[in-house]
Amino acid sequence: MYKTGILNSDISKVLSDLGHTDTIVISDCGLPVPSSVNKIDLALKHGFPSFIDVLKIIADHMVIEHYTLAEEIKEHNMNTLQSVENVLHHDKDFVSHEAFKALTKDAKVVIRTGEATPYANIILRSGVNF
């Protein structure tokens, strides 16, 4: 058993297998997951675990070079946007929510949280640690 780190074996494996420019998604409980993409479902109830709590843990263990959010988060969920910007200090971009959903088809995994606020979804692009 791990002494430290991410105890969820599925998440640990995905992060270990990432290569440069691979992407993962952390989502709220409502984002549709393409049938071709693996889903790790952490959702236990509305709000738990939260999107930000999961993002913080993933950010501690993943080399992130870029992230993508839905443009709509700026208008409909400023609190989450501010929290994301407090956690991540990387290059970012915003796309429409429809474009965001299309981009999830290329992700290695979608990690579903119990978050129940609008547009609390993020695509993280892997960097390299050298």
N, C-alpha and C positions, 0 to 999 in steps of 0.2 A: 504494500500500500504506500502511496505517495506520502511523504512527510510534509511537503509544502507543494504549492502549485494548484492547478485545476484538478479537482478530484473526479470530475465527470470524464470518464474514459473516452467517450465519443468526441467531446470537444478537444481534449488533450491530443487525440490522434489526428484530428483535422488540422489543428495548429502545427503539429509536428510535420505533417505532410505538405504544408503550403510551400509553394515556390514563388519566386518573384513575379509579381503582377496578378497572382491568383486572388480571388475575392471571396469574402464570406459576407453574409447578411445577418444582422441582429434585428429582429422584428418585434413589433407589437403583436398582440394576440389575434389581430384581424387581417394581417397581410396574407394574400393568397400565395401559396408556395407551389411553384411549377412542379408537375409530377416527375419531371426528370431530375429534380434537385433533392438531395438528402435533407431531411428536416430533423433537427434535434429539438424536441419539444420540452421546454423547461416550465411551461405555464402550469401553475397549480390553481390559481384563482385570479380574478381581476386585480391587477396591480402587483402581483407577486409571482415570480421575482420581477422587480422593476427593470425597465429598459436600461436606465442609467447604471444600476448596480451591476448588471451583466456586462455592459460596455466597459465599465471601470476594470473589471476582472480580466476581460479579454485584452484590453489595452495594456495591462501589466505584463501580458505574456505573448503578445504578438508584435512583430515589427510592422508598423503601419506607415505607408508612405503617402496615402491619399484616402479621402473618404467622400462619399456622395450621399446627399440628403435630397428629399423632395422639396421643391421650391415652396410648396404649400405650408411647410412647417413654419416659415417666417410669419405667416398670417394667423395660423390656427394653433400653434403650439410653441410660442416664444420661450416658455420656461424650459422645455426640453432642449430647444436649440441653444439656449444660453448654457445649460448644463453640459451639452456635448462640447461646446467651445471651451468650457472650463477644463474638460478632461483631455481633449485632443488638440494638439497644436501642430497640425499637419496641413498640407495642401488640401483643399476641398472644392467641391463644385455642387451646384444645385441643378436638378432636372425636374421636369414635371412628374407628378406622381405616376402617370401612365408610363412615361419613359423609365422611371425607377423600377416599376414592376417588370418591364421588359428586360432590364439589365439583370434582374435576379435570376434569369434563366441561365446565365453564365457562371453563377456562384458555385463554389464547392459545397456549400451548406447554407441553410437558413437556420439560425438559432432563434427559436420562438420563445418570447418571454410572456409574462402575464400582463404586460403593459396594456392599459386600456385608455390611452390618450391618442388623439389624432396625429398621424404622420411620424410616430416614434419608430422610425426605421432607418437603418444606415447600412451602406455598403462600405466595407473596409477592404482596401487593396493592400496586399502584402508587399513589404519591402524586403531588403536583405540586411543582415546584421554585420556586414563587412564593407 
